[in-house]
């Protein structure tokens, strides 16, 4: 397929180096797109690990879950629930781990028998569009403390940048198909530039997310019995950025070098 795309209308075959570079760049672009889509669609960007989540939930009964899913839940309310219930946070949703029967279960005040093991389930709630663009406050949960512009715009950017990155890669793929139809490698420069911009957006997304988490934990420090760490969804985004940069470099190198050799060959034939 690469040789057919790179064959000129006159029948001259392109150098195998450029065909190989084009194929590798396409594979890298495809892998980075899959990784990026998987990271956007999953909820394990940041994870909280609590020592005894079942006990924490049973103490408060159904109150934690009701506050967590409430439309009026502020940042402090659902963050405290994430701390207590092995929560995970993605770009779209937040999740906590609760007992399946948390709506009715409460431990007895006194019993000679050990409490039965409680089946746990993960329940999630999606961020609405208004939540994504809502203002963050200097003191989470206190609307009178003023707007924290840094966290507000970091949160908005981490919502917008992945769409920009995916869109740039899709547009680059469309240009690549047009270049294939024209049997020319030169438009691959535009594809490489778009992949480079997509890599910058992905890198910006990762940076915004890390900065947002660090600023949040300065406002709401982790309890002593809670450990927080970045999850595998975040790692997929981190891997996607260098793949996009490598694909961009290969697209641009193949197009520019091929163009130079074609110009030199044409000048030699004229001479």
FIMARFI-878394 format. One record per residue: residue number from 1; x, y, z of N, C-alpha, C in turn. Coordinates in pm, 1 decimal, always signed. Each point is the difference from the previous one (the first is absolute). Example, Ala and Ser with C-alpha at 12.3 -4.5 7.8 and 13.67 -1.06 7.14 Angstrom:
(1; (+1319.0; -569.0; +780.0); (-89.0; +119.0; +0.0); (+90.0; +120.0; +0.0))
(2; (-35.0; +105.0; -72.0); (+82.0; +119.0; +6.0); (-77.0; +109.0; +73.0))
! end
This chain:
(1; (+83.5; -120.5; +0.0); (-83.5; +120.5; +0.0); (+86.9; +125.5; +0.0))
(2; (+106.2; -3.0; +81.9); (+89.0; +116.5; +5.3); (+68.1; +22.4; -133.9))
(3; (+42.1; -110.9; -65.6); (+64.9; +14.9; -130.1); (-98.8; +54.0; -103.6))
(4; (-126.7; -43.4; +7.2); (-98.6; +50.3; -95.8); (-24.5; +148.7; +21.9))
(5; (-8.9; +41.2; +127.6); (-23.4; +141.2; +30.2); (+116.7; +87.4; -44.4))
(6; (+120.4; -56.6; +7.8); (+117.8; +79.9; -28.9); (+44.9; -9.3; -145.7))
(7; (-73.6; -75.8; -80.2); (+36.2; -9.1; -141.3); (-51.9; +124.5; -73.3))
(8; (+85.7; +65.5; -70.6); (-39.5; +120.5; -72.6); (-86.4; -38.2; -120.3))
(9; (-75.0; +93.9; -56.1); (-81.4; -30.8; -117.7); (+81.8; -49.4; -116.7))
(10; (+128.2; +35.3; -8.4); (+84.9; -45.5; -109.6); (+52.5; -141.1; +22.9))
(11; (-27.2; -57.5; +122.1); (+41.0; -136.5; +24.9); (+127.6; -13.7; +77.7))
(12; (+66.5; +109.8; +32.7); (+125.3; -8.2; +74.9); (-28.1; -36.7; +144.7))
(13; (+78.2; -92.2; +52.6); (-20.0; -46.4; +137.8); (+81.5; +84.7; +96.4))
(14; (-61.4; +31.7; +113.6); (+68.3; +77.5; +102.6); (+101.9; -88.0; +71.5))
(15; (+101.3; +61.4; +57.5); (+101.7; -71.1; +75.6); (-65.3; -77.0; +114.4))
(16; (+47.8; -123.2; +22.8); (-56.3; -84.1; +105.3); (+14.5; +61.8; +138.5))
(17; (+100.6; +83.9; +20.9); (+16.6; +63.7; +130.9); (-121.0; +85.0; +35.9))
(18; (-51.1; +73.2; -99.5); (-113.4; +87.7; +26.2); (-128.0; -80.3; +20.5))
(19; (-13.4; -108.8; -76.0); (-117.2; -85.8; +19.0); (-0.2; -61.7; +139.5))
(20; (+118.4; -44.2; +43.6); (+10.2; -59.2; +134.3); (-29.1; +103.3; +108.2))
(21; (+55.0; +120.3; -16.7); (-24.1; +106.3; +98.1); (-148.4; +34.2; +6.5))
(22; (-65.2; +1.4; -116.8); (-142.2; +31.6; -3.7); (-81.9; -106.9; +71.9))
(23; (+33.7; -126.6; -23.2); (-73.8; -109.6; +64.8); (+18.9; +5.5; +152.2))
(24; (+124.0; +20.8; +44.6); (+25.7; +6.7; +145.2); (-74.0; +118.4; +61.8))
(25; (+2.2; +113.8; -69.8); (-70.4; +117.9; +52.2); (-149.6; -25.8; +10.9))
(26; (-57.8; -68.1; -97.2); (-143.0; -31.8; +5.0); (-31.8; -93.1; +115.9))
(27; (+86.7; -98.8; +22.5); (-21.5; -93.0; +112.3); (+8.4; +73.8; +132.8))
(28; (+100.4; +86.1; +14.8); (+13.7; +78.2; +123.1); (-120.7; +91.2; +20.7))
(29; (-47.0; +59.5; -108.5); (-117.4; +87.4; +9.8); (-122.8; -78.8; +44.1))
(30; (-17.7; -119.4; -56.3); (-115.2; -83.5; +37.5); (+7.1; -41.3; +146.6))
(31; (+118.9; -42.1; +45.0); (+15.4; -41.8; +139.3); (-25.8; +116.9; +94.6))
(32; (+53.8; +117.0; -33.1); (-20.4; +115.9; +87.0); (-147.4; +39.7; +5.3))
(33; (-70.7; -13.2; -112.4); (-143.0; +31.5; -1.4); (-77.2; -96.3; +89.2))
(34; (+33.6; -128.8; -7.2); (-67.1; -100.2; +84.5); (+27.9; +27.9; +147.0))
(35; (+125.4; +27.6; +31.9); (+35.7; +29.3; +139.1); (-72.9; +124.3; +50.8))
(36; (-5.8; +102.4; -84.7); (-63.5; +124.6; +40.0); (-149.6; -20.0; +22.1))
(37; (-64.1; -72.6; -91.5); (-142.4; -25.7; +13.9); (-28.7; -83.2; +124.5))
(38; (+85.9; -99.3; +27.7); (-19.5; -83.6; +119.1); (+18.0; +81.6; +127.7))
(39; (+98.2; +89.4; +2.0); (+22.7; +79.3; +120.7); (-114.1; +98.5; +24.6))
(40; (-54.1; +58.1; -107.6); (-111.0; +93.9; +15.6); (-125.0; -71.6; +50.3))
(41; (-22.8; -121.4; -48.1); (-123.2; -70.9; +31.8); (+1.1; -78.1; +129.5))
(42; (+111.1; -2.9; +72.2); (+6.8; -75.8; +124.9); (+16.6; +94.6; +118.7))
(43; (-20.6; -55.8; +119.1); (-12.6; +82.4; +120.8); (+118.8; -10.5; +95.2))
(44; (+111.5; -55.8; -44.6); (+111.2; -26.8; +91.4); (+116.1; +95.7; -23.1))
(45; (-31.8; +127.9; -6.7); (+105.9; +99.8; -10.4); (+67.6; +20.7; +134.3))
(46; (-79.5; +3.1; +105.1); (+57.5; +11.8; +134.2); (-79.9; -89.2; +93.0))
(47; (+71.6; -73.4; +88.7); (-63.9; -97.0; +88.0); (+35.8; +28.9; +145.2))
(48; (-100.3; -18.1; +85.1); (+19.4; +10.5; +144.5); (-17.9; -138.0; +61.0))
(49; (+93.4; -36.6; +87.0); (-4.6; -130.8; +64.6); (-13.4; +19.7; +151.4))
(50; (-112.4; -48.9; +54.3); (-29.0; +11.2; +141.8); (+24.3; -134.1; +67.8))
(51; (+44.9; +2.7; +124.5); (+32.5; -124.0; +70.2); (-122.5; -86.5; +23.8))
(52; (-112.6; +60.3; +36.4); (-119.7; -78.3; +31.2); (-123.3; +68.6; -57.1))
(53; (-20.2; -8.9; -131.8); (-111.6; +70.7; -61.1); (-136.4; -48.9; +45.1))
(54; (-15.2; -129.9; +21.2); (-130.3; -53.4; +39.2); (-43.4; +53.9; +134.8))
(55; (+92.5; +4.7; +95.9); (-33.1; +51.8; +131.0); (-34.0; +148.6; -7.6))
(56; (+73.9; +73.2; -78.5); (-27.4; +143.4; -12.1); (-140.1; +26.4; -52.7))
(57; (-40.0; -79.0; -100.5); (-130.5; +21.5; -60.3); (-110.8; -42.0; +94.7))
(58; (+17.3; -112.6; +68.3); (-105.7; -49.8; +86.7); (-26.9; +93.6; +116.6))
(59; (+99.5; +76.0; +40.5); (-20.7; +92.7; +110.5); (-101.1; +108.8; -36.5))
(60; (+3.0; +46.7; -122.7); (-87.7; +108.8; -40.7); (-123.4; -47.8; -75.0))
(61; (-10.7; -132.6; -24.6); (-116.5; -52.3; -69.0); (-10.8; +53.2; -141.1))
(62; (-122.9; +33.7; -39.0); (-24.6; +46.2; -135.7); (+30.5; +148.1; -17.3))
(63; (+40.9; +69.3; +107.9); (+22.2; +144.4; -8.5); (+109.9; +35.5; -98.6))
(64; (+109.5; -75.8; +4.2); (+113.1; +30.2; -87.9); (-42.0; -6.4; -145.9))
(65; (-71.1; -107.3; -36.1); (-39.5; -15.4; -139.6); (-99.0; +108.2; -41.5))
(66; (-93.4; +32.8; +86.3); (-96.9; +104.3; -33.5); (+68.3; +134.3; -21.0))
(67; (+97.9; +31.4; +84.8); (+73.1; +125.2; -17.2); (+86.5; -3.2; -125.0))
(68; (+53.2; -117.7; -30.8); (+90.4; -14.0; -114.3); (-74.3; +22.7; -131.2))
(69; (-123.1; -49.5; -10.6); (-75.1; +10.0; -125.0); (-90.0; +123.8; -4.5))
(70; (-6.5; +73.1; +108.2); (-87.4; +116.2; +4.5); (+44.0; +105.4; -101.5))
(71; (-96.8; +63.8; -63.7); (+31.0; +106.2; -95.7); (+61.8; +121.5; +69.0))
(72; (-28.1; +11.7; +130.5); (+52.3; +113.6; +75.8); (+134.1; -30.4; +66.9))
(73; (+54.9; -120.0; -28.0); (+126.5; -37.8; +63.2); (+111.9; +91.4; -50.1))
(74; (+69.9; +63.0; +92.8); (+110.7; +86.2; -39.7); (+129.4; -80.8; -4.9))
(75; (+106.9; +68.3; -34.5); (+128.7; -67.8; -18.4); (+49.3; -66.4; +127.1))
(76; (-17.7; +64.0; +112.5); (+46.7; -56.8; +126.2); (-79.5; -123.9; +36.9))
(77; (-130.4; +1.7; -24.5); (-86.2; -112.9; +37.2); (+39.3; -125.8; -75.3))
(78; (+9.8; +9.6; -133.0); (+30.3; -122.2; -73.8); (+147.1; -39.0; +11.8))
(79; (+88.3; +96.1; +27.2); (+140.2; -35.6; +21.3); (+17.5; -75.4; +131.1))
(80; (-70.3; +39.8; +104.5); (+4.2; -74.3; +125.9); (-52.0; -142.3; -19.1))
(81; (-104.3; -15.0; -81.5); (-51.1; -134.4; -28.0); (+103.0; -82.6; -76.5))
(82; (+72.3; +62.3; -92.9); (+105.9; -70.2; -72.5); (+109.2; -46.3; +95.7))
(83; (+33.4; +84.0; +97.3); (+101.3; -37.3; +97.9); (-43.2; -123.3; +79.2))
(84; (-123.4; -4.1; +41.4); (-48.3; -102.1; +93.3); (-35.5; -131.3; -67.2))
(85; (-26.9; +3.0; -130.0); (-60.3; -117.1; -65.8); (+78.3; -49.7; -120.4))
(86; (+133.1; +3.2; +6.5); (+80.3; -52.4; -111.2); (-44.7; +59.4; -133.5))
(87; (-6.0; +130.4; -7.3); (-52.2; +66.0; -118.4); (+98.6; +5.8; -114.7))
(88; (-54.3; +15.6; -118.7); (+79.8; +24.0; -120.4); (-59.2; +119.8; -72.9))
(89; (+86.4; +77.0; -66.2); (-44.0; +120.1; -71.0); (+51.1; -6.6; -142.9))
(90; (-90.8; +19.7; -95.7); (+37.2; +9.2; -140.2); (-27.8; +138.6; -52.9))
(91; (+6.4; +13.2; -130.4); (-31.7; +128.4; -61.6); (-150.6; +22.5; -8.0))
(92; (-76.3; -110.5; +4.5); (-143.7; +9.4; -18.1); (-79.9; -39.5; +123.3))
(93; (+56.8; -92.0; +79.0); (-78.2; -56.5; +109.9); (+83.8; -10.8; +125.6))
(94; (-69.0; -10.7; +112.1); (+61.7; -32.1; +127.8); (-71.2; -121.3; +57.8))
(95; (+75.6; -87.6; +64.0); (-54.6; -126.9; +47.6); (+44.1; -24.8; +144.4))
(96; (-84.6; -69.2; +75.4); (+35.1; -45.7; +133.6); (-39.3; -146.9; +13.7))
(97; (+66.1; -68.9; +90.9); (-27.7; -140.5; +26.2); (-80.9; -10.5; +128.4))
(98; (-120.4; -55.6; -10.6); (-91.5; -8.4; +114.0); (-55.4; -141.2; +9.8))
(99; (-51.0; -40.6; +117.6); (-67.7; -129.5; +10.6); (-124.7; -3.9; -87.2))
(100; (-28.7; -116.7; -55.5); (-117.1; -12.7; -86.3); (-128.1; +33.9; +74.6))
(101; (-5.4; -33.7; +129.1); (-119.2; +24.2; +78.4); (+17.4; +117.4; +94.1))
(102; (+77.2; +101.1; -45.3); (+28.0; +112.7; +88.6); (-124.8; +81.2; +31.6))
(103; (-108.9; -18.9; -79.1); (-119.2; +78.9; +25.6); (-75.9; -48.8; +123.0))
(104; (+29.9; -128.0; +40.6); (-70.6; -47.2; +120.0); (+91.9; -52.4; +106.6))
(105; (+125.6; -30.4; -36.6); (+87.7; -66.5; +95.4); (+54.1; +97.7; +104.1))
(106; (-3.0; -43.3; +124.9); (+67.3; +71.7; +108.1); (+46.4; -103.2; +100.4))
(107; (+123.2; +5.9; +48.5); (+53.4; -101.1; +88.8); (-71.9; +3.2; +134.7))
(108; (-21.3; -116.9; +61.3); (-64.9; -3.2; +131.2); (+87.1; +65.3; +105.2))
(109; (-66.7; +55.4; +100.0); (+74.1; +66.1; +106.9); (+83.6; -98.5; +78.6))
(110; (-51.7; -123.7; +18.5); (+75.2; -99.1; +75.7); (-35.8; -137.7; -52.3))
(111; (+100.2; -83.6; -24.8); (-25.5; -134.6; -49.0); (+115.0; -90.3; +40.4))
(112; (-36.7; -129.4; +31.2); (+102.8; -98.5; +34.2); (+67.2; -56.0; -124.5))
(113; (-57.8; +23.7; -114.7); (+52.5; -56.8; -123.8); (+66.3; +109.5; -82.1))
(114; (+107.0; -35.2; -72.5); (+65.4; +101.0; -83.9); (-93.5; +42.7; -111.7))
(115; (+8.8; +124.5; -42.6); (-87.6; +47.4; -107.1); (+29.4; -71.9; -130.5))
(116; (-104.2; -27.6; -78.0); (+21.9; -68.2; -127.5); (+74.1; +90.1; -98.1))
(117; (+69.8; -65.6; -92.3); (+69.6; +75.8; -102.6); (-101.7; +67.0; -93.7))
(118; (+25.7; +124.1; -31.0); (-93.5; +77.8; -80.9); (+46.2; +3.4; -144.8))
(119; (-91.7; -34.5; -90.5); (+31.2; +8.9; -142.4); (+8.6; +146.3; -40.1))
(120; (+106.1; +32.1; -72.8); (+23.0; +137.7; -40.2); (-31.4; +17.7; -147.9))
(121; (-44.7; +116.7; -34.8); (-27.0; +33.4; -138.9); (+46.1; +143.4; -26.0))
(122; (+36.2; +28.6; -124.3); (+45.2; +133.6; -37.4); (-114.1; +73.3; -68.9))
(123; (-37.5; +111.6; +54.5); (-105.7; +83.9; -56.6); (+59.9; +132.4; -46.0))
(124; (-45.3; +46.7; -114.1); (+57.7; +119.9; -60.3); (-108.6; +102.1; -31.7))
(125; (+39.5; +122.7; -8.6); (-87.3; +108.2; -44.6); (+80.1; +88.6; -94.3))
(126; (-63.0; +41.7; -108.3); (+68.6; +78.2; -102.4); (-1.8; +147.7; +35.1))
(127; (+107.4; +67.6; -39.7); (+1.9; +145.6; +9.0); (-89.3; +56.2; -111.3))
(128; (-89.5; +88.4; +34.6); (-80.7; +65.8; -102.0); (+83.6; +107.0; -69.4))
(129; (-52.6; +51.0; -110.1); (+72.8; +104.2; -72.4); (+16.3; +124.6; +86.7))
(130; (-101.2; +28.9; +80.4); (+11.2; +115.4; +91.1); (+104.7; -25.3; +107.6))
(131; (+14.4; -126.5; +43.0); (+104.4; -33.1; +98.0); (+138.8; +22.1; -58.4))
(132; (+15.9; -34.3; -129.2); (+130.7; +14.1; -63.7); (+43.9; +145.8; -7.4))
(133; (-96.8; +90.4; -16.5); (+33.9; +141.4; -14.8); (-31.7; +80.8; +126.0))
(134; (-35.7; -68.8; +108.6); (-31.6; +70.3; +124.0); (+126.8; +59.8; +60.5))
(135; (-18.3; +104.6; +76.0); (+113.2; +65.6; +65.3); (+46.6; -82.4; +119.4))
(136; (+131.6; -0.3; +20.8); (+58.0; -59.9; +120.0); (+29.5; +112.3; +99.3))
(137; (-15.0; -31.8; +128.0); (+13.0; +103.4; +102.2); (+130.3; -14.5; +77.2))
(138; (+45.6; +112.3; +52.2); (+125.7; +0.5; +75.0); (-7.5; -96.0; +118.0))
(139; (-114.3; -2.8; +68.0); (-26.2; -98.4; +104.4); (-109.7; -92.0; -51.1))
(140; (+34.2; -123.0; -42.4); (-102.0; -89.5; -56.0); (-118.8; -16.0; +94.5))
(141; (-119.8; +16.9; -55.8); (-121.9; -9.4; +78.3); (-49.7; +132.5; +53.0))
(142; (+83.6; +103.1; -2.5); (-37.9; +132.2; +49.1); (-12.4; +95.3; -118.4))
(143; (-123.5; +25.1; -44.3); (-22.4; +83.0; -117.7); (+30.9; +147.4; +25.8))
(144; (+16.9; +36.1; +123.0); (+29.1; +139.4; +33.4); (+149.8; +29.7; +6.3))
(145; (+82.6; -100.8; -28.4); (+145.0; +17.9; +12.4); (+63.6; +56.3; -126.9))
(146; (-79.3; +18.1; -105.2); (+56.0; +52.9; -124.3); (+40.3; -110.2; -96.3))
(147; (+16.2; +36.4; -125.4); (+31.8; -97.9; -104.7); (+149.6; -25.4; -7.7))
(148; (+36.3; -127.1; -3.8); (+139.2; -40.6; -21.4); (+20.3; -13.1; -151.0))
(149; (+54.0; +103.9; -62.3); (+11.1; +2.9; -145.9); (+92.0; -109.0; -53.1))
(150; (+108.1; -28.5; +73.9); (+94.2; -102.0; -47.0); (-68.0; -134.9; -14.9))
(151; (-67.4; -44.3; +106.2); (-64.9; -131.7; -6.2); (-119.0; +1.0; -95.2))
(152; (-69.4; +112.2; -9.6); (-114.8; +8.1; -89.8); (+41.5; -21.8; -144.6))
(153; (+104.3; +70.7; -44.8); (+40.8; -11.9; -139.5); (+77.0; -128.8; -26.4))
(154; (+69.9; -52.0; +98.1); (+63.6; -130.3; -17.0); (-104.5; -108.4; -20.9))
(155; (-108.7; +6.5; +75.3); (-106.9; -100.2; -13.0); (-66.1; +10.3; -137.4))
(156; (-23.3; +121.8; -46.8); (-62.6; +18.2; -130.5); (+91.2; -46.9; -113.2))
(157; (+128.8; +27.2; +13.4); (+94.9; -42.4; -103.8); (+10.9; -151.6; -6.7))
(158; (-1.3; -66.3; +115.4); (+12.4; -144.7; -1.8); (-125.2; -65.8; -58.6))
(159; (-108.8; +73.4; -8.9); (-120.4; -49.2; -66.4); (+6.1; +25.2; -150.7))
(160; (+55.9; +112.1; -43.3); (-0.5; +37.7; -140.5); (+117.0; -58.3; -78.6))
(161; (+117.9; -6.6; +61.3); (+120.4; -38.9; -73.8); (-7.2; -140.2; -61.9))
(162; (-55.8; -101.3; +68.2); (-5.6; -131.3; -65.8); (-83.2; +0.1; -127.2))
(163; (-108.0; +78.9; -4.8); (-79.2; +7.7; -121.6); (+79.2; +67.1; -112.1))
(164; (+75.1; +102.9; +34.8); (+82.9; +66.8; -100.4); (+105.2; -96.5; -53.7))
(165; (+60.8; -77.6; +88.7); (+103.3; -95.1; -41.1); (-56.2; -106.4; -94.3))
(166; (-113.6; -59.5; +37.4); (-62.5; -101.9; -85.1); (-41.6; +60.6; -133.6))
(167; (-55.5; +121.3; +4.2); (-42.3; +65.3; -124.0); (+116.0; +27.1; -94.3))
(168; (+113.6; +44.8; +53.8); (+116.8; +26.8; -84.2); (+51.9; -128.0; -65.1))
(169; (+1.7; -109.6; +75.5); (+47.4; -125.8; -57.4); (-94.7; -51.2; -108.3))
(170; (-130.5; +14.4; +22.1); (-96.6; -42.7; -101.7); (+13.2; +85.0; -126.3))
(171; (+20.0; +130.6; +16.7); (+18.2; +87.5; -115.1); (+129.8; -35.1; -72.8))
(172; (+104.3; -32.3; +76.7); (+125.1; -42.8; -62.2); (-16.8; -129.0; -79.1))
(173; (-79.5; -93.6; +54.0); (-25.8; -124.4; -72.2); (-75.6; +26.8; -129.8))
(174; (-93.1; +95.2; +2.4); (-73.6; +35.2; -121.2); (+93.0; +57.0; -106.4))
(175; (+92.3; +86.3; +41.3); (+98.4; +53.7; -94.4); (+87.2; -111.7; -55.0))
(176; (+35.7; -98.1; +86.5); (+79.0; -112.6; -46.9); (-72.0; -82.3; -105.2))
(177; (-131.2; -18.8; +16.8); (-77.5; -73.3; -100.0); (-5.5; +77.4; -131.6))
(178; (-11.8; +131.7; +10.3); (+1.1; +82.2; -121.7); (+135.6; -9.6; -70.8))
(179; (+107.2; +0.0; +80.2); (+133.3; -13.7; -58.5); (+15.9; -135.1; -68.9))
(180; (-58.7; -102.8; +60.8); (+7.2; -133.6; -60.4); (-76.1; -2.7; -132.3))
(181; (-117.1; +66.4; -0.9); (-77.9; +3.3; -123.1); (+73.7; +76.1; -110.5))
(182; (+74.1; +102.6; +38.9); (+77.2; +78.4; -97.7); (+134.6; -64.7; -33.1))
(183; (+34.1; -106.7; +71.8); (+127.5; -69.4; -18.1); (+117.7; +95.5; +15.5))
(184; (-7.4; +75.5; +109.2); (+106.9; +95.3; +30.8); (+27.8; -4.6; +149.8))
(185; (+126.6; +9.3; +35.3); (+38.4; -3.3; +141.0); (+12.7; +139.8; +59.0))
(186; (+0.6; +102.7; -85.0); (+26.5; +134.5; +49.1); (-106.3; +49.9; +99.2))
(187; (-129.7; -28.6; -20.3); (-99.5; +43.8; +99.5); (+19.2; -62.2; +138.3))
(188; (+85.7; -102.2; +9.2); (+25.6; -60.5; +130.3); (+65.9; +98.6; +96.4))
(189; (+57.9; +109.0; -51.6); (+54.5; +103.6; +88.2); (-112.2; +58.0; +86.9))
(190; (-114.7; +26.9; -62.4); (-113.8; +52.1; +76.5); (-46.5; -101.4; +102.3))
(191; (-1.1; -128.8; -38.0); (-37.5; -104.8; +95.4); (+96.5; -2.2; +117.9))
(192; (+129.9; +13.9; -28.2); (+98.6; +2.2; +107.6); (-17.6; +119.7; +92.4))
(193; (-27.5; +117.1; -58.5); (-19.8; +119.9; +81.4); (-122.7; -16.3; +90.6))
(194; (-107.3; -56.9; -54.2); (-120.9; -20.8; +80.3); (+24.7; -99.9; +113.0))
(195; (+78.6; -103.2; -28.5); (+32.6; -95.6; +106.9); (+88.8; +64.9; +106.3))
(196; (+87.2; +88.9; -42.0); (+82.9; +70.9; +97.1); (-86.5; +87.9; +89.7))
(197; (-96.1; +71.3; -57.8); (-91.0; +81.5; +79.6); (-85.9; -85.7; +91.8))
(198; (-41.1; -117.9; -49.2); (-76.8; -92.1; +84.3); (+83.5; -47.4; +118.4))
(199; (+128.8; -26.4; -25.2); (+87.8; -38.6; +110.0); (+14.2; +109.1; +104.1))
(200; (+7.8; +126.0; -47.1); (+5.5; +112.4; +94.2); (-127.0; +7.8; +83.6))
(201; (-115.4; -23.0; -62.8); (-127.1; +2.9; +73.1); (-4.8; -112.4; +104.2))
(202; (+45.8; -118.1; -38.7); (+0.8; -112.1; +94.4); (+95.4; +28.0; +115.3))
(203; (+115.7; +55.4; -31.8); (+95.1; +35.6; +104.4); (-58.3; +107.0; +91.6))
(204; (-69.9; +97.0; -59.5); (-66.1; +102.4; +80.9); (-108.0; -58.5; +88.1))
(205; (-74.9; -97.7; -52.6); (-102.7; -67.9; +79.9); (+60.7; -66.2; +122.1))
(206; (+109.5; -73.0; -19.8); (+66.1; -68.3; +111.6); (+48.9; +101.6; +102.7))
(207; (+63.1; +108.3; -48.4); (+49.0; +101.9; +92.3); (-111.4; +67.6; +77.6))
(208; (-111.3; +30.9; -68.3); (-113.6; +64.1; +68.2); (-58.9; -91.2; +105.5))
(209; (-8.1; -128.4; -30.7); (-59.2; -92.8; +97.2); (+87.5; -13.8; +123.8))
(210; (+129.8; -14.1; -21.4); (+92.3; -11.8; +113.5); (-4.7; +125.8; +85.9))
(211; (+3.5; +116.4; -65.0); (-3.6; +125.1; +75.0); (-131.0; +15.7; +75.4))
(212; (-111.4; -38.3; -62.7); (-129.2; +10.6; +66.4); (-10.2; -88.8; +122.5))
(213; (+51.2; -123.3; -9.8); (-2.4; -91.1; +114.7); (+86.8; +53.0; +113.7))
(214; (+118.5; +51.0; -33.6); (+89.3; +51.0; +103.8); (-60.9; +121.2; +70.4))
(215; (-61.6; +89.2; -76.2); (-62.6; +118.2; +60.7); (-119.0; -39.5; +86.5))
(216; (-76.0; -100.9; -43.5); (-113.3; -45.9; +80.5); (+46.1; -57.7; +132.8))
(217; (+106.5; -78.9; -2.4); (+48.5; -63.0; +122.9); (+65.1; +100.3; +94.2))
(218; (+39.7; +114.6; -52.9); (+45.6; +106.1; +90.5); (-117.8; +58.6; +76.5))
(219; (-115.5; +6.8; -66.0); (-119.6; +51.7; +65.4); (-63.8; -105.9; +90.0))
(220; (-2.5; -124.5; -46.8); (-59.5; -111.1; +74.6); (+104.8; -110.2; +14.7))
(221; (+84.4; +7.7; +102.3); (+106.0; -100.2; +16.9); (-57.3; -139.7; +19.3))
(222; (+73.9; -99.6; -47.1); (-42.2; -138.6; +17.1); (+3.3; -38.9; +147.2))
(223; (-102.2; -71.5; +48.6); (+5.7; -53.0; +137.2); (+116.7; -96.7; +16.0))
(224; (+38.0; -26.2; +123.9); (+116.1; -84.6; +26.6); (-19.0; -142.4; -50.4))
(225; (-124.9; -51.5; +1.9); (-24.1; -138.1; -40.4); (-40.9; -12.1; -147.2))
(226; (+23.3; +104.4; -78.8); (-36.6; -1.0; -141.8); (+124.3; +24.1; -84.0))
(227; (+14.0; -80.5; -104.1); (+113.5; +13.8; -92.2); (-54.3; +31.1; -138.5))
(228; (+57.6; +97.9; -65.7); (-42.4; +37.4; -134.4); (+110.0; -24.4; -101.5))
(229; (-38.1; -42.5; -120.4); (+97.0; -25.1; -105.3); (-67.2; +13.0; -136.9))
(230; (+80.2; +31.4; -100.6); (-51.9; +8.3; -135.7); (-25.3; -140.0; -53.6))
(231; (-112.4; -15.5; -72.8); (-41.0; -130.5; -48.0); (+44.9; -28.6; -141.8))
(232; (-45.8; -114.7; -51.1); (+46.7; -45.9; -131.5); (-58.9; +83.8; -113.4))
(233; (-115.5; +62.3; +19.9); (-54.5; +88.7; -103.5); (+92.4; +118.5; -22.0))
(234; (+53.2; +53.7; +108.9); (+96.4; +109.9; -9.3); (+127.0; -47.1; -71.3))
(235; (+43.9; -121.2; +28.7); (+121.0; -53.1; -64.2); (-19.1; -15.0; -150.8))
(236; (-119.8; -40.3; -43.2); (-26.1; -11.9; -143.7); (+14.6; +134.3; -69.8))
(237; (-49.7; +106.2; +64.2); (+15.1; +133.1; -58.5); (+147.0; +41.0; -5.0))
(238; (+74.9; -35.1; +104.4); (+143.7; +32.2; +1.4); (+73.9; -71.5; -112.4))
(239; (-39.0; -123.3; -31.2); (+64.9; -75.2; -106.9); (-42.5; +52.6; -136.5))
(240; (-123.9; +47.2; -8.9); (-52.3; +45.9; -128.7); (+76.8; +120.5; -53.4))
(241; (+41.7; +91.0; +88.3); (+67.7; +122.4; -45.1); (+129.9; -29.1; -75.9))
(242; (+94.1; -79.3; +54.6); (+122.4; -25.7; -77.9); (-26.0; -76.8; -128.6))
(243; (-101.8; -85.6; -2.8); (-33.2; -69.2; -124.8); (-43.4; +99.6; -107.0))
(244; (-76.1; +100.2; +39.9); (-42.0; +103.0; -95.1); (+119.3; +79.5; -51.0))
(245; (+93.1; +31.8; +88.4); (+119.2; +73.1; -42.3); (+85.4; -83.4; -95.7))
(246; (+14.6; -129.2; +27.0); (+79.4; -85.6; -88.7); (-66.5; -13.5; -135.9))
(247; (-132.8; -14.7; -2.1); (-70.9; -8.4; -127.4); (+16.8; +130.2; -78.7))
(248; (-9.1; +113.2; +69.8); (+17.5; +129.2; -66.6); (+138.9; +11.6; -61.1))
(249; (+101.8; -41.1; +75.1); (+137.3; +9.1; -51.2); (+18.9; -85.6; -124.2))
(250; (-57.9; -120.4; -0.2); (+14.1; -88.3; -116.4); (-74.5; +54.8; -121.3))
(251; (-119.8; +51.8; +19.3); (-75.1; +58.5; -111.5); (+76.6; +116.1; -62.9))
(252; (+48.8; +89.3; +84.5); (+69.5; +118.8; -51.5); (+132.2; -38.0; -66.2))
(253; (+74.3; -92.0; +63.4); (+129.4; -41.2; -57.4); (-20.4; -65.5; -135.7))
(254; (-94.6; -91.4; -11.0); (-21.9; -70.6; -126.1); (-41.5; +96.4; -110.2))
(255; (-89.9; +93.5; +32.0); (-47.9; +92.3; -103.2); (+109.4; +95.5; -45.9))
(256; (+74.2; +56.9; +93.6); (+101.9; +98.9; -35.8); (+117.4; -65.6; -72.2))
(257; (+45.8; -112.9; +50.6); (+114.3; -66.0; -62.8); (-35.2; -49.1; -138.9))
(258; (-120.2; -56.0; -14.6); (-42.7; -45.9; -131.6); (-9.4; +116.8; -98.0))
(259; (-48.9; +112.2; +48.4); (-12.3; +117.5; -85.5); (+137.6; +47.3; -49.0))
(260; (+96.7; -0.9; +92.0); (+134.9; +42.3; -37.8); (+60.1; -94.3; -103.2))
(261; (-14.8; -130.7; +21.3); (+57.3; -95.5; -94.5); (-68.1; +7.9; -135.5))
(262; (-132.3; +22.1; +2.6); (-71.5; +12.7; -127.1); (+46.7; +124.2; -76.3))
(263; (+23.9; +109.4; +70.8); (+49.1; +123.3; -64.9); (+138.7; -19.0; -57.9))
(264; (+87.8; -68.9; +75.6); (+135.2; -26.5; -49.6); (-3.0; -91.3; -121.5))
(265; (-85.5; -103.1; +3.1); (-10.3; -92.4; -112.4); (-52.6; +70.5; -124.6))
(266; (-96.6; +88.2; +18.4); (-56.4; +74.4; -113.2); (+105.1; +93.2; -58.7))
(267; (+78.0; +65.5; +85.8); (+105.4; +89.7; -49.5); (+107.0; -78.3; -75.0))
(268; (+29.9; -123.3; +47.8); (+101.7; -83.9; -66.4); (-48.7; -40.7; -138.2))
(269; (-129.5; -35.2; -8.3); (-53.1; -41.0; -131.2); (-1.0; +115.9; -97.8))
(270; (-34.9; +118.8; +48.7); (+0.2; +117.6; -87.2); (+141.9; +30.2; -49.9))
(271; (+98.2; -12.5; +93.3); (+136.8; +25.3; -39.8); (+47.3; -103.3; -100.6))
! end
